[in-house]
Amino acid sequence: MFLVDSHCHLDGLDYESLHKDVDDVLAKAAARDVKFCLAVATTLPGYLHMRDLVGERDNVVFSCGVASTQPE
């Protein structure tokens, strides 16, 4: 089976006590047949932080949803 996590926040996970790092999270997901993730940010600074944290990967794409009334 090939599952897609269509809405995840890889930058908001507990990397101190629950997960070692992003590689650990993605390995745990893959073990449960989640092979692709759409990492979602809700602010432009959050988007940039998440891109830095996750890096370029074949199994993760990024999106940033901000409202036109939201300050940059």
Phi, psi and omega in degrees: 000147179235105180257151178239129171273105188273005178196093178229157179241081183296340180275351184251017182270163180276096180268003178266320184234342184257320182231147178287312183192185181297321178303319179298315180299313182292326176293318177296320178295314181298325178296342178252022176072012173274107188256350184212141182229140169256107182273124189251133173245155181244358175220157177295316176298322178296322177298313181296320178297316181295320177299319178294318182293314187274321182075183180280125180218149178287339186250014178223131170239162187240150171220159178221114179253109178236145178278148180295342179268355181277132178294149179288000000 
